[in-house]
Amino acid sequence: MTIKKQNTLLWLFLILLPLLSACSTTPKFIASRINPLPKRTVDSIVLDEVIPNPVPVGQKITITSAHSDPDGIRDVQFWVNGELVDIQNPPFSQNYFKVENEYIPTKPGEYTFILRAFPVNPNVLPSEKIIKVTAVADAISVSTAPLTAASEPTPTSTAVACAKDSALVSDVTVPDGSQLQPGETVIKTWRIKNTGTCDWHAAYTFKLVDGPVLGAVSPVVPPVPAGATVDISITITAPTAPGNYRSEWRLFDPQGNPFGAQFFVEFSVPQVCQNPDIQLFTAQPSTINVGQSAILQWQVSGAQQISINPNVGLPGNNTLTVSPPSTTVYTLTAADGTCVSTKAVTVTVNIPPQTVLIDFVSAANTAVWQTDSGSPITFGFDPLAQTPPQPLSAYALWRDNITLQNGTGVARVLEVNPVTAAFVQGRYSFNLAGGTQPTDVIELKFAYLSGVTASSGATYSVAFAPVGQPPIQLGAVVVNPDGTPVSQSLPLTGVPAGALGEFILQVNYGPNVNDPVAVWVTAALKR
C-alpha cells in the first residue's frame, strides 16, 4: 500500500472516531461507579518526634509509636531499608497499642525506617510512618585555624561524635509489682549504667514520658562518665484509688532528645478495708456441765454477713442457745465484702467420768438371739465344734483369750455370724433406773481375729426399741478389710429421755459370705 493511501485511511478513521464514540451504548457513569469508596486508616503517631539525625554508627536508635483504631490493632511491623525486622502483636484485643522499636546502625549510610500498623478490621487501611536517619562513622577532627585575640576561632571540623545510651542495672527500691498503701510516699531508685560513649553532665535530664506523674519532680542528673553507674531517684506518692499504676521515665540529652532504655515504677494500690466492728461476743455461762446449755450473745456493726463456726445458725435477735457435747470454741465472723473481723469464745463443758451401764459383750448370754426369720439361736452353740461337726448355720458366741489381727490380746470378744441368714440380732432387756438419758452413749469397737485380712462386708448396727414402739436406729458400721480396729461412739439420738425398752445388736449378711466377720471387742452403754 502506498503512503498516500495510508494517509487517506488515517484521516478517514479520525473523522469517524467521534461518531463511533457517540453511538457507544456504555453509560458514562459506569467508571465512577467502580471507584472504591474512601476507607478509614489506622491512626498512628511517632511519640519521639525528635530523633537524633545524624547518629553515630553503633548508637542505638529508639522509636516509640502509638497506634489506634476503634476496631482494634492486629499488629505493627518494623521495616529497615526494605527488610522486615520485627512484628509486635497486642497481648490482648485493644484499640490503642504503643510499641517501641530499637535499631543499631552498623555502618555509615542512610537508613529508612517504616512503621506499618495493620487493623483487625479488613475494611480499614493500614497506616505507614517513614523515618529517615543518616548514620555517620565516629570521628574526631582537629581544627587547624589559629586562635587570635582579635577574632573568634573558625572551626574547620565537626564536633566529637559519641553514642548516647543507658541501661537498667537493677531496681534498688520499690521492685516491680510492689504494693503501696493509698497515699503512701516512697522513694523509687534505679541503678542506671551509662552504656554509651558520651559522658553525662548537668545538661542531661531525666523526665516523665508516660503514665501518671505521681507527684514526682524530675531529679538532677549528676555527672556520669561513659561506662559508669549512677543511682537516680524520684519521690512518688501512691494514689488513693485502688488499682495498678505504671509511670515511665527516660534520659534526655542536652538537645532534648530521649535516648537509652525506659525506666518505670510499677505498683498496685489495694482496696482499703473498713473491717466490721465486733463490740460484743460472749457465752453465758462460759462453763457448763454436759447436757446443759449456754447462751451466745453478740453485737456487730458495719457487717453485711455474720456467721458462727461451728455452724449453729443465726437467729435475728443476736442471741443463740447452744448445748455442746464437749468443750467447744465458737468463732464469730463478720464480713463486709473482703473486709473481715473475727472473735472467739469458749464454752467449757465438764464431763463426769463415764459409768458402764450395760456391757453387751459380757451380757450376751442374757440376750434373746434370732435370725431374720424368727428362728431362735442358742447362744454359745458352735456347729463346727461339735462331734461330729454340724452343718454350718447362724451363730452367736464368745471367743476367749484370742489375739486380734493387729496382735493385741483380748480376754473375751463377741462373734456373731449370720452365715446365710439375712441377719442375726440379739435383744437386750434391762431395767435402767430412770430410763435412758440424753448424755448416754454407746461405745463400739470392732476388729478381726489374727490371720484374718478379708471382710465379709457385713454391717454391724445398734438400735433401741422403746416399749410398744418400733426400733430407733442409732448407727451402723462397715469394717474395712485392712484389719485395723474401728471404734465408734453412738449417742442416743432420737431416744426420748427416760425411755425404757430393748437394745438390739444386729449383724447383717454381707456380700462375701465365705469371709470371716469382725468380732465385737467392745459394746457398752455408758453414762
C-alpha positions as CSV (number, residue, x, y, z in Angstrom):
1,M,0.0,0.0,0.0
2,T,1.3,3.5,-0.9
3,I,2.0,6.2,1.6
4,K,-0.8,8.3,0.1
5,K,-3.4,5.6,0.6
6,Q,-2.2,5.1,4.2
7,N,-2.7,8.8,4.9
8,T,-6.2,8.8,3.4
9,L,-7.3,5.9,5.6
10,L,-5.9,7.6,8.7
11,W,-7.8,10.8,8.1
12,L,-11.0,8.8,7.4
13,F,-10.6,7.0,10.8
14,L,-10.1,10.2,12.7
15,I,-13.3,11.7,11.1
16,L,-15.4,8.6,12.1
17,L,-14.0,8.2,15.6
18,P,-16.3,10.9,17.3
19,L,-19.3,9.3,15.6
20,L,-18.4,5.9,16.9
21,S,-18.0,7.3,20.4
22,A,-21.4,8.9,20.2
23,C,-23.0,5.6,19.2
24,S,-21.5,3.8,22.2
25,T,-24.2,2.2,24.5
26,T,-21.9,2.2,27.6
27,P,-23.2,4.8,30.1
28,K,-20.6,7.4,31.0
29,F,-21.2,7.0,34.8
30,I,-20.0,3.3,34.9
31,A,-16.4,4.4,35.5
32,S,-17.4,6.5,38.5
33,R,-19.4,3.6,40.0
34,I,-16.4,1.3,40.1
35,N,-14.2,3.7,42.1
36,P,-13.8,2.4,45.6
37,L,-15.4,4.2,48.4
38,P,-12.9,6.0,50.8
39,K,-11.8,3.9,53.8
40,R,-10.7,4.7,57.3
41,T,-7.0,4.4,58.0
42,V,-5.3,3.4,61.3
43,D,-4.3,6.5,63.3
44,S,-0.6,6.3,64.0
45,I,1.8,8.8,65.5
46,V,5.5,8.7,66.4
47,L,5.9,9.7,70.0
48,D,9.6,10.5,69.8
49,E,9.2,13.2,67.2
50,V,12.8,14.4,67.7
51,I,15.1,11.5,66.7
52,P,18.8,12.2,66.5
53,N,20.0,12.7,62.9
54,P,22.7,12.0,62.1
55,V,23.6,9.4,64.6
56,P,27.0,7.7,65.1
57,V,27.4,4.1,63.9
58,G,26.8,1.8,66.9
59,Q,24.4,4.1,68.7
60,K,21.0,2.6,69.4
61,I,18.0,4.3,67.8
62,T,14.8,4.0,69.7
63,I,11.5,4.8,68.0
64,T,8.3,4.9,70.1
65,S,5.0,5.0,68.3
66,A,1.3,4.7,69.2
67,H,-1.5,3.2,67.0
68,S,-5.2,3.3,67.5
69,D,-8.4,2.1,65.7
70,P,-11.9,1.7,67.1
71,D,-12.0,-2.0,65.9
72,G,-8.6,-2.9,67.3
73,I,-5.0,-3.2,66.2
74,R,-3.8,-6.5,64.8
75,D,0.0,-6.0,64.7
76,V,2.7,-3.4,64.0
77,Q,5.6,-4.2,61.6
78,F,9.0,-2.5,61.7
79,W,11.0,-2.4,58.4
80,V,14.6,-1.2,57.9
81,N,15.7,-0.5,54.4
82,G,13.0,-2.7,52.9
83,E,13.7,-5.6,55.3
84,L,11.1,-6.8,57.9
85,V,12.9,-6.6,61.3
86,D,10.1,-7.0,63.9
87,I,6.4,-7.7,64.3
88,Q,4.7,-6.8,67.6
89,N,1.1,-8.0,68.5
90,P,-1.0,-6.7,71.3
91,P,-1.2,-9.2,74.2
92,F,-5.0,-8.9,74.0
93,S,-7.6,-7.2,72.0
94,Q,-7.2,-3.5,72.3
95,N,-7.8,-0.4,70.2
96,Y,-4.7,1.5,71.4
97,F,-1.3,-0.1,71.1
98,K,2.0,1.6,71.9
99,V,5.2,-0.1,70.7
100,E,8.9,0.6,71.0
101,N,11.4,-0.4,68.2
102,E,15.2,-0.3,68.5
103,Y,17.9,-0.5,65.9
104,I,21.6,0.0,65.9
105,P,23.3,1.1,62.6
106,T,26.3,-1.0,61.9
107,K,27.8,1.1,59.0
108,P,27.5,4.6,57.7
109,G,24.7,5.5,55.3
110,E,21.1,6.4,55.1
111,Y,18.6,4.2,56.9
112,T,14.8,4.2,56.1
113,F,12.6,3.0,58.9
114,I,9.0,2.2,58.2
115,L,6.3,1.5,60.8
116,R,3.2,-0.2,59.4
117,A,0.2,-0.7,61.7
118,F,-2.4,-3.2,60.5
119,P,-6.0,-3.2,61.8
120,V,-8.2,-6.1,62.9
121,N,-11.0,-4.9,60.6
122,P,-10.1,-5.8,56.9
123,N,-12.1,-2.8,55.7
124,V,-9.7,-0.4,57.5
125,L,-6.4,0.6,55.7
126,P,-3.1,0.1,57.4
127,S,-1.0,3.2,58.3
128,E,2.6,3.8,57.4
129,K,5.1,6.1,59.0
130,I,8.5,6.7,57.3
131,I,11.6,7.9,59.2
132,K,14.9,8.5,57.6
133,V,18.1,8.7,59.6
134,T,21.8,9.1,58.5
135,A,24.5,7.1,60.3
136,V,28.0,8.5,60.3
137,A,31.3,7.0,61.4
138,D,32.7,8.1,64.8
139,A,35.4,10.6,64.1
140,I,37.4,13.3,65.9
141,S,38.8,16.1,63.7
142,V,41.2,18.8,65.0
143,S,40.8,22.4,63.8
144,T,43.9,23.9,62.1
145,A,42.7,27.5,62.3
146,P,44.8,29.6,64.6
147,L,43.2,31.3,67.6
148,T,43.8,35.1,68.0
149,A,42.6,37.6,70.5
150,A,41.2,39.8,67.7
151,S,38.9,37.2,66.2
152,E,36.7,34.3,67.1
153,P,38.0,30.8,66.3
154,T,36.8,29.4,63.0
155,P,36.3,25.7,63.3
156,T,37.2,23.6,60.3
157,S,35.8,20.3,61.5
158,T,32.7,18.8,63.1
159,A,32.4,18.2,66.9
160,V,33.2,14.9,68.5
161,A,30.6,12.3,67.6
162,C,29.7,10.0,70.5
163,A,27.0,7.5,71.3
164,K,24.4,8.1,73.9
165,D,22.8,5.0,75.6
166,S,21.7,3.8,79.0
167,A,20.6,0.5,80.6
168,L,19.0,-0.5,83.9
169,V,21.3,-2.4,86.3
170,S,18.7,-3.0,89.0
171,D,15.7,-1.7,90.9
172,V,17.3,-0.5,94.2
173,T,13.9,0.3,95.8
174,V,10.2,-0.4,95.1
175,P,10.6,-3.6,93.0
176,D,8.1,-4.1,90.2
177,G,4.8,-5.4,91.5
178,S,5.1,-3.8,94.9
179,Q,2.0,-3.0,96.9
180,L,1.7,0.5,98.2
181,Q,-1.0,1.7,100.6
182,P,-3.3,4.6,99.5
183,G,-1.4,7.9,99.8
184,E,1.9,6.2,100.8
185,T,5.0,8.2,99.8
186,V,8.2,6.3,98.8
187,I,11.5,6.9,97.1
188,K,12.0,4.9,93.9
189,T,15.6,4.4,92.9
190,W,17.0,2.9,89.7
191,R,20.7,1.9,89.3
192,I,21.5,3.0,85.8
193,K,24.6,2.4,83.7
194,N,26.0,4.8,81.1
195,T,26.4,2.3,78.3
196,G,27.2,4.9,75.6
197,T,30.4,6.7,74.8
198,C,29.2,10.2,75.8
199,D,29.7,11.5,79.4
200,W,26.6,12.8,81.1
201,H,26.7,16.2,82.7
202,A,24.3,18.8,84.2
203,A,22.6,19.5,80.8
204,Y,21.2,16.0,80.7
205,T,17.7,15.5,82.2
206,F,15.6,12.7,83.5
207,K,11.9,13.2,82.7
208,L,8.5,11.5,82.7
209,V,7.5,10.1,79.3
210,D,4.3,8.1,80.0
211,G,1.9,7.4,82.9
212,P,0.9,9.4,85.9
213,V,3.5,11.8,87.5
214,L,2.6,10.6,91.0
215,G,3.8,13.8,92.5
216,A,7.4,13.2,91.3
217,V,9.8,16.0,90.3
218,S,12.4,15.5,87.6
219,P,15.7,14.9,89.5
220,V,19.1,16.4,88.7
221,V,21.3,14.1,86.7
222,P,24.8,14.1,88.2
223,P,28.0,13.8,86.1
224,V,28.3,10.2,84.9
225,P,31.3,9.2,82.8
226,A,30.8,6.7,80.0
227,G,30.7,3.2,81.4
228,A,30.0,4.4,85.0
229,T,26.9,3.6,87.1
230,V,24.6,6.0,89.0
231,D,21.6,5.8,91.3
232,I,18.7,8.1,90.2
233,S,15.8,8.6,92.5
234,I,12.3,10.2,92.4
235,T,9.8,10.6,95.3
236,I,6.3,9.3,94.4
237,T,3.0,9.3,96.3
238,A,0.6,6.4,95.7
239,P,-2.9,7.4,94.6
240,T,-5.8,6.8,97.0
241,A,-7.9,4.9,94.4
242,P,-7.2,1.1,94.2
243,G,-5.7,-0.2,91.0
244,N,-2.4,-0.9,89.1
245,Y,-0.1,2.0,88.3
246,R,2.9,2.4,86.0
247,S,5.0,5.6,85.5
248,E,7.7,5.6,82.8
249,W,10.8,7.8,82.8
250,R,13.7,8.4,80.4
251,L,17.0,10.2,80.0
252,F,17.3,13.2,77.6
253,D,20.4,14.7,76.1
254,P,21.2,18.5,76.1
255,Q,19.3,18.9,72.8
256,G,16.2,17.4,74.4
257,N,16.4,14.1,72.5
258,P,15.5,10.9,74.5
259,F,17.9,8.1,74.4
260,G,18.5,4.7,76.0
261,A,16.2,2.5,78.0
262,Q,12.9,3.5,79.6
263,F,12.8,3.2,83.4
264,F,9.5,2.6,85.1
265,V,8.0,2.2,88.5
266,E,5.1,-0.2,88.7
267,F,3.0,-1.0,91.7
268,S,-0.6,-1.7,92.9
269,V,-2.8,0.0,95.5
270,P,-5.1,-2.4,97.3
271,Q,-8.7,-1.9,98.3
272,V,-8.7,-0.5,101.8
273,C,-10.9,-2.4,104.1
274,Q,-13.1,-0.9,106.8
275,N,-13.3,-4.0,109.0
276,P,-16.7,-4.6,110.8
277,D,-16.7,-3.8,114.5
278,I,-17.5,-6.7,116.8
279,Q,-18.4,-4.8,120.0
280,L,-19.6,-7.9,121.9
281,F,-19.4,-11.7,121.7
282,T,-19.9,-13.7,124.9
283,A,-21.1,-17.0,126.2
284,Q,-23.2,-17.1,129.4
285,P,-22.3,-19.1,131.3
286,S,-18.9,-20.0,129.8
287,T,-18.6,-23.2,131.8
288,I,-21.4,-25.8,131.9
289,N,-21.9,-29.5,132.7
290,V,-22.5,-31.9,129.9
291,G,-26.2,-31.7,128.9
292,Q,-26.6,-28.1,130.0
293,S,-26.9,-25.0,127.7
294,A,-25.1,-21.7,127.3
295,I,-26.3,-18.5,125.6
296,L,-24.1,-16.9,122.9
297,Q,-24.7,-13.1,122.5
298,W,-23.1,-10.7,120.1
299,Q,-23.3,-7.1,118.9
300,V,-21.8,-6.2,115.5
301,S,-21.8,-3.1,113.3
302,G,-20.6,-2.5,109.7
303,A,-21.1,-6.1,108.5
304,Q,-23.0,-7.4,105.6
305,Q,-22.7,-11.0,106.7
306,I,-22.3,-12.8,110.0
307,S,-21.6,-16.5,110.7
308,I,-20.7,-18.6,113.7
309,N,-18.4,-21.7,113.4
310,P,-19.2,-24.4,114.3
311,N,-22.3,-23.7,112.2
312,V,-25.1,-23.3,114.7
313,G,-27.5,-20.9,112.8
314,L,-28.2,-17.3,113.4
315,P,-31.5,-16.0,114.8
316,G,-32.4,-12.4,114.3
317,N,-32.2,-11.3,118.0
318,N,-28.3,-11.6,118.3
319,T,-28.6,-14.4,120.8
320,L,-28.3,-18.2,120.4
321,T,-28.7,-21.1,122.8
322,V,-26.1,-23.9,122.4
323,S,-25.6,-27.3,124.1
324,P,-22.1,-28.6,123.1
325,P,-21.4,-32.2,124.0
326,S,-17.8,-31.2,124.9
327,T,-15.7,-28.1,125.3
328,T,-16.2,-26.0,122.1
329,V,-14.6,-22.8,120.7
330,Y,-17.2,-20.7,118.9
331,T,-15.9,-18.2,116.3
332,L,-17.9,-15.3,115.1
333,T,-17.0,-14.0,111.7
334,A,-18.3,-10.6,110.5
335,A,-17.7,-9.7,106.8
336,D,-18.1,-6.6,104.7
337,G,-17.0,-7.7,101.2
338,T,-13.3,-8.7,101.6
339,C,-13.0,-7.0,105.0
340,V,-13.4,-9.5,107.8
341,S,-13.3,-9.4,111.6
342,T,-13.4,-12.4,113.9
343,K,-13.8,-13.0,117.6
344,A,-13.9,-16.3,119.6
345,V,-15.4,-17.5,122.9
346,T,-15.0,-20.9,124.6
347,V,-17.8,-22.9,126.2
348,T,-16.1,-25.3,128.7
349,V,-18.1,-28.5,129.2
350,N,-17.5,-30.5,132.4
351,I,-17.9,-34.2,131.6
352,P,-18.0,-36.5,134.7
353,P,-16.3,-39.9,134.5
354,Q,-18.4,-42.4,132.5
355,T,-20.1,-45.3,134.1
356,V,-20.7,-48.5,132.2
357,L,-24.5,-49.2,132.4
358,I,-24.6,-52.2,130.1
359,D,-21.7,-54.4,128.8
360,F,-23.3,-56.0,125.8
361,V,-20.4,-58.4,125.3
362,S,-20.4,-59.7,128.9
363,A,-24.2,-59.9,128.9
364,A,-24.6,-61.6,125.5
365,N,-25.7,-64.8,127.1
366,T,-28.7,-62.9,128.6
367,A,-29.9,-61.6,125.2
368,V,-32.5,-63.2,123.0
369,W,-30.8,-64.2,119.7
370,Q,-32.6,-65.0,116.5
371,T,-32.4,-64.8,112.7
372,D,-34.5,-62.6,110.4
373,S,-36.9,-65.5,110.0
374,G,-37.5,-65.5,113.8
375,S,-35.6,-68.8,114.2
376,P,-34.0,-68.8,117.7
377,I,-30.3,-69.2,118.1
378,T,-28.8,-70.9,121.1
379,F,-26.1,-68.6,122.4
380,G,-22.7,-70.2,122.6
381,F,-23.5,-73.1,120.2
382,D,-20.7,-73.6,117.7
383,P,-21.7,-76.0,114.9
384,L,-18.1,-76.7,113.9
385,A,-17.0,-77.5,117.5
386,Q,-19.5,-80.4,117.8
387,T,-18.5,-84.1,117.4
388,P,-19.1,-84.7,114.7
389,P,-19.3,-81.1,113.3
390,Q,-22.8,-79.9,112.5
391,P,-23.8,-78.1,109.2
392,L,-22.8,-74.5,109.5
393,S,-25.6,-72.2,110.4
394,A,-26.1,-68.8,112.1
395,Y,-24.4,-68.5,115.5
396,A,-23.6,-66.1,118.3
397,L,-20.9,-67.0,120.8
398,W,-18.0,-65.8,122.9
399,R,-14.4,-66.4,122.0
400,D,-12.0,-66.2,124.9
401,N,-8.2,-65.5,125.1
402,I,-7.8,-64.6,121.5
403,T,-5.4,-62.5,119.5
404,L,-6.7,-59.7,117.2
405,Q,-5.3,-59.2,113.7
406,N,-3.1,-56.3,114.9
407,G,-1.5,-58.6,117.6
408,T,-3.5,-57.3,120.6
409,G,-4.6,-60.0,123.1
410,V,-8.2,-59.8,124.4
411,A,-9.8,-61.9,127.1
412,R,-13.2,-62.1,125.5
413,V,-14.9,-61.0,122.3
414,L,-18.4,-61.5,120.9
415,E,-18.7,-63.2,117.5
416,V,-22.0,-63.1,115.6
417,N,-22.2,-64.6,112.1
418,P,-25.5,-64.8,110.1
419,V,-23.8,-67.3,107.7
420,T,-26.6,-67.5,105.1
421,A,-29.4,-65.7,107.1
422,A,-30.3,-62.1,106.2
423,F,-29.3,-61.0,109.7
424,V,-28.8,-62.2,113.3
425,Q,-29.8,-60.0,116.2
426,G,-29.6,-60.1,120.0
427,R,-32.3,-58.2,122.0
428,Y,-31.2,-57.0,125.5
429,S,-33.8,-56.0,128.1
430,F,-32.5,-54.0,131.1
431,N,-34.3,-52.2,133.9
432,L,-32.4,-48.9,133.8
433,A,-33.2,-46.6,136.8
434,G,-34.8,-43.5,135.3
435,G,-34.6,-44.9,131.8
436,T,-32.2,-43.6,129.1
437,Q,-30.7,-40.1,129.4
438,P,-29.5,-37.7,126.7
439,T,-25.9,-38.0,127.9
440,D,-25.9,-41.8,127.5
441,V,-23.6,-43.1,124.7
442,I,-22.9,-46.5,123.2
443,E,-19.2,-47.2,122.7
444,L,-18.3,-49.8,120.0
445,K,-15.1,-51.4,118.8
446,F,-14.7,-54.0,116.0
447,A,-11.7,-55.9,114.9
448,Y,-10.7,-59.1,113.0
449,L,-9.1,-62.2,114.6
450,S,-5.4,-62.9,114.0
451,G,-4.7,-64.1,110.4
452,V,-7.9,-62.6,109.0
453,T,-7.4,-59.9,106.4
454,A,-10.6,-60.1,104.3
455,S,-14.0,-58.7,105.1
456,S,-17.4,-60.3,104.7
457,G,-18.8,-56.9,104.1
458,A,-21.2,-57.4,106.9
459,T,-22.9,-54.4,108.6
460,Y,-22.9,-54.0,112.4
461,S,-25.6,-51.9,113.9
462,V,-27.3,-50.9,117.2
463,A,-30.9,-49.9,117.7
464,F,-33.2,-49.1,120.7
465,A,-36.8,-50.2,120.8
466,P,-38.9,-48.2,123.3
467,V,-41.7,-50.3,124.9
468,G,-44.5,-50.7,122.5
469,Q,-42.8,-48.7,119.7
470,P,-40.7,-49.6,116.6
471,P,-36.9,-49.6,116.9
472,I,-34.9,-46.4,116.6
473,Q,-31.7,-46.9,114.6
474,L,-28.7,-45.4,116.5
475,G,-26.0,-46.1,113.8
476,A,-24.3,-48.7,111.7
477,V,-20.6,-49.7,110.9
478,V,-19.0,-51.4,107.9
479,V,-15.5,-52.6,108.9
480,N,-12.6,-52.1,106.4
481,P,-10.8,-55.2,105.2
482,D,-7.3,-54.0,106.3
483,G,-7.6,-55.4,109.8
484,T,-7.4,-52.1,111.5
485,P,-9.7,-51.9,114.6
486,V,-12.6,-49.5,114.2
487,S,-14.1,-47.5,117.1
488,Q,-17.2,-45.5,117.1
489,S,-19.5,-43.7,119.6
490,L,-23.2,-43.7,119.1
491,P,-25.3,-41.1,121.0
492,L,-28.9,-42.0,121.7
493,T,-30.2,-39.6,119.0
494,G,-33.9,-39.7,118.8
495,V,-34.4,-41.6,122.0
496,P,-36.7,-39.7,124.5
497,A,-35.2,-39.0,127.9
498,G,-36.3,-41.6,130.5
499,A,-37.3,-44.2,127.8
500,L,-37.5,-47.9,128.7
501,G,-37.2,-50.7,126.2
502,E,-34.7,-53.0,124.5
503,F,-31.3,-52.5,122.9
504,I,-30.8,-54.5,119.7
505,L,-27.3,-55.6,118.5
506,Q,-27.5,-56.8,114.9
507,V,-25.2,-58.2,112.2
508,N,-26.5,-58.1,108.6
509,Y,-25.4,-60.6,106.0
510,G,-22.5,-59.4,103.7
511,P,-21.8,-60.0,100.0
512,N,-18.7,-62.1,100.8
513,V,-20.4,-64.9,102.8
514,N,-17.3,-67.1,103.0
515,D,-15.1,-64.4,104.5
516,P,-14.9,-64.0,108.3
517,V,-16.9,-61.4,110.2
518,A,-15.4,-58.9,112.6
519,V,-15.8,-59.5,116.2
520,W,-17.4,-57.1,118.8
521,V,-14.4,-56.2,121.0
522,T,-16.3,-53.5,122.9
523,A,-20.1,-52.9,123.0
524,A,-21.2,-50.9,126.1
525,L,-23.8,-48.3,127.1
526,K,-22.0,-45.7,129.2
527,R,-23.2,-42.6,131.2
